[in-house]
Amino acid sequence: MERRIVQGGRVPLQLISLSLGRVRVLSRGLDMAGMGVRNVVIVALALGCVARPGWAQRGAVPDDFPGITRCEGGQAISRIRADVQDSLLRAQLEAHEAVHRAQAAAFPSCEAFVAGLTSARQIIDVELPAYCAQWRVAVGQGAEPVETRREFAWRIAAQSGAMENRLQVVQRFERECDLVPARGRAP
């Protein structure tokens, strides 16, 4: 119910209701002098409700990742951030990035490998074996297998943009990543 009441230069006090991204002004019968105040309040509240892309998030940059494999001159080059000092974590990251280098080596160039990563499923297909290798190292270091597998599966879902499918990623991780790799199965 939306009403506008203007009586002799006076405007009733308004209650602002936000619903589905729209501002609705509902009259409550109390008068307040000055039409300008009403307009300023409505505009200020409306502007406060407008979504602003980029305020809360930004695109990922290489330094966001403790380890990363990038293409340089057609070759896959891995880098582990200098601030990663924990030797156990470094060993896990080295196992993870080694899988990505091997994946890229199966293509004519690293760039051709990366160009094929155009969907959430393709990213999951690439990240799952890498996290599996990292998981094996972590479990060998004493990490709890079930919790670590779940954490890694959720990271895969987040990186791929498929958080709504995180339970399926966990199930796939359980099916495809044994503590000891089966014969003929890649890590």
C-alpha positions as CSV (number, residue, x, y, z in Angstrom):
1,M,0.0,0.0,0.0
2,E,1.7,3.2,-1.2
3,R,0.2,6.6,-0.5
4,R,1.5,10.2,-1.1
5,I,0.0,12.8,1.0
6,V,0.9,16.5,0.7
7,Q,-1.2,18.9,2.7
8,G,-0.5,22.6,2.7
9,G,3.3,22.3,2.3
10,R,3.5,19.7,5.1
11,V,4.5,16.1,4.5
12,P,3.5,13.3,6.9
13,L,6.4,11.4,8.6
14,Q,7.2,8.4,6.5
15,L,8.1,4.8,7.3
16,I,10.5,3.3,4.8
17,S,10.0,-0.3,3.9
18,L,12.6,-2.2,1.9
19,S,11.3,-5.1,-0.1
20,L,12.8,-6.9,-3.1
21,G,15.3,-4.1,-3.7
22,R,12.7,-1.4,-3.9
23,V,12.0,1.4,-1.5
24,R,8.4,1.9,-0.6
25,V,7.3,4.9,1.4
26,L,4.3,4.3,3.7
27,S,2.4,7.1,5.3
28,R,1.9,7.0,9.0
29,G,-0.1,10.2,9.5
30,L,2.4,12.3,11.5
31,D,3.4,15.6,9.9
32,M,6.8,17.0,9.5
33,A,7.6,20.3,8.0
34,G,9.5,20.5,4.7
35,M,9.2,18.6,1.5
36,G,12.9,18.7,0.9
37,V,13.7,16.6,4.0
38,R,11.4,13.8,2.7
39,N,13.1,13.7,-0.7
40,V,16.6,13.8,0.8
41,V,15.7,10.9,3.2
42,I,14.2,8.8,0.4
43,V,17.1,9.4,-1.9
44,A,19.7,8.6,0.8
45,L,17.9,5.4,1.8
46,A,17.5,4.3,-1.8
47,L,21.2,4.9,-2.6
48,G,22.1,3.0,0.5
49,C,20.2,0.0,-0.9
50,V,21.8,-0.1,-4.3
51,A,24.1,-3.0,-4.8
52,R,27.6,-1.9,-5.6
53,P,29.7,-4.6,-7.4
54,G,33.2,-4.8,-6.3
55,W,32.8,-3.3,-2.8
56,A,33.0,-6.6,-1.0
57,Q,35.0,-8.7,-3.5
58,R,37.7,-8.5,-6.0
59,G,39.2,-10.9,-8.5
60,A,41.8,-13.3,-7.3
61,V,45.4,-12.4,-7.8
62,P,48.4,-14.9,-7.7
63,D,49.4,-13.7,-4.2
64,D,46.1,-15.0,-2.8
65,F,47.3,-18.5,-3.2
66,P,50.1,-20.1,-1.2
67,G,51.1,-22.1,-4.2
68,I,50.3,-21.5,-7.9
69,T,51.2,-22.9,-11.3
70,R,51.2,-20.3,-14.1
71,C,52.1,-20.4,-17.8
72,E,55.4,-18.7,-18.8
73,G,56.6,-19.0,-22.3
74,G,54.4,-22.1,-23.0
75,Q,55.7,-23.9,-19.9
76,A,54.0,-24.5,-16.6
77,I,56.0,-22.9,-13.8
78,S,55.1,-23.4,-10.1
79,R,55.7,-20.9,-7.4
80,I,55.2,-21.2,-3.6
81,R,54.9,-17.9,-1.8
82,A,58.0,-16.9,0.2
83,D,56.0,-16.4,3.4
84,V,55.0,-20.1,3.4
85,Q,57.7,-21.2,5.9
86,D,56.1,-24.4,7.3
87,S,58.0,-27.3,5.7
88,L,55.0,-29.6,6.0
89,L,52.7,-27.2,4.2
90,R,55.4,-26.6,1.6
91,A,55.6,-30.4,0.9
92,Q,51.8,-30.5,0.4
93,L,51.9,-27.6,-1.9
94,E,54.8,-29.0,-3.9
95,A,52.8,-32.2,-4.4
96,H,49.7,-30.2,-5.5
97,E,51.6,-28.0,-8.0
98,A,53.5,-31.0,-9.4
99,V,50.2,-32.5,-10.5
100,H,49.3,-29.2,-12.3
101,R,52.6,-29.2,-14.1
102,A,52.1,-32.8,-15.2
103,Q,48.5,-31.9,-16.4
104,A,49.8,-28.9,-18.4
105,A,52.6,-31.1,-19.9
106,A,50.0,-33.3,-21.5
107,F,49.0,-30.4,-23.8
108,P,50.9,-28.7,-26.7
109,S,51.4,-25.7,-24.4
110,C,50.6,-24.6,-20.9
111,E,48.3,-21.9,-22.4
112,A,46.4,-24.6,-24.4
113,F,45.8,-26.4,-21.1
114,V,44.6,-23.3,-19.3
115,A,42.4,-22.3,-22.3
116,G,40.4,-25.5,-21.8
117,L,39.4,-24.6,-18.2
118,T,36.1,-22.9,-19.1
119,S,33.6,-24.5,-16.7
120,A,33.3,-25.4,-13.1
121,R,33.4,-29.1,-14.0
122,Q,36.7,-28.7,-15.9
123,I,38.2,-26.8,-12.9
124,I,37.0,-29.6,-10.6
125,D,38.5,-32.2,-12.9
126,V,41.9,-30.4,-12.7
127,E,41.9,-29.5,-9.0
128,L,40.7,-32.9,-7.7
129,P,43.8,-34.9,-8.6
130,A,46.0,-32.0,-7.4
131,Y,44.2,-31.8,-4.0
132,C,44.3,-35.6,-3.9
133,A,48.1,-35.6,-4.1
134,Q,48.2,-32.8,-1.4
135,W,45.8,-34.8,0.8
136,R,47.9,-37.9,0.6
137,V,51.0,-35.9,1.8
138,A,48.9,-34.2,4.5
139,V,47.6,-37.6,5.8
140,G,51.1,-39.0,5.7
141,Q,52.1,-36.1,7.9
142,G,49.4,-37.0,10.4
143,A,46.4,-35.0,9.3
144,E,42.9,-36.5,10.0
145,P,41.8,-38.0,6.7
146,V,38.1,-37.4,6.7
147,E,38.2,-33.8,7.9
148,T,41.1,-32.9,5.6
149,R,39.4,-34.5,2.6
150,R,36.2,-32.5,3.3
151,E,38.2,-29.3,3.7
152,F,40.0,-29.8,0.4
153,A,36.8,-30.8,-1.4
154,W,35.2,-27.5,-0.2
155,R,38.2,-25.6,-1.5
156,I,37.8,-27.3,-4.9
157,A,34.1,-26.3,-4.9
158,A,34.9,-22.7,-4.0
159,Q,37.7,-22.3,-6.5
160,S,35.4,-23.7,-9.3
161,G,32.5,-21.5,-8.3
162,A,30.4,-24.5,-7.6
163,M,29.8,-24.2,-3.9
164,E,26.2,-25.4,-4.3
165,N,27.7,-28.7,-5.5
166,R,30.2,-29.1,-2.6
167,L,28.6,-32.3,-1.3
168,Q,29.0,-33.9,-4.7
169,V,32.6,-32.8,-4.8
170,V,33.2,-34.4,-1.4
171,Q,31.6,-37.7,-2.7
172,R,33.7,-37.6,-5.8
173,F,36.9,-36.9,-3.8
174,E,36.0,-40.0,-1.6
175,R,35.5,-42.1,-4.7
176,E,38.5,-41.0,-6.7
177,C,41.1,-40.4,-4.1
178,D,42.4,-43.4,-2.2
179,L,45.1,-43.0,0.4
180,V,47.1,-45.4,-1.7
181,P,46.6,-44.8,-5.4
182,A,45.1,-47.8,-7.3
183,R,47.3,-49.2,-10.1
184,G,47.1,-47.3,-13.3
185,R,45.2,-44.4,-11.6
186,A,46.8,-40.9,-11.7
187,P,47.2,-39.2,-8.3
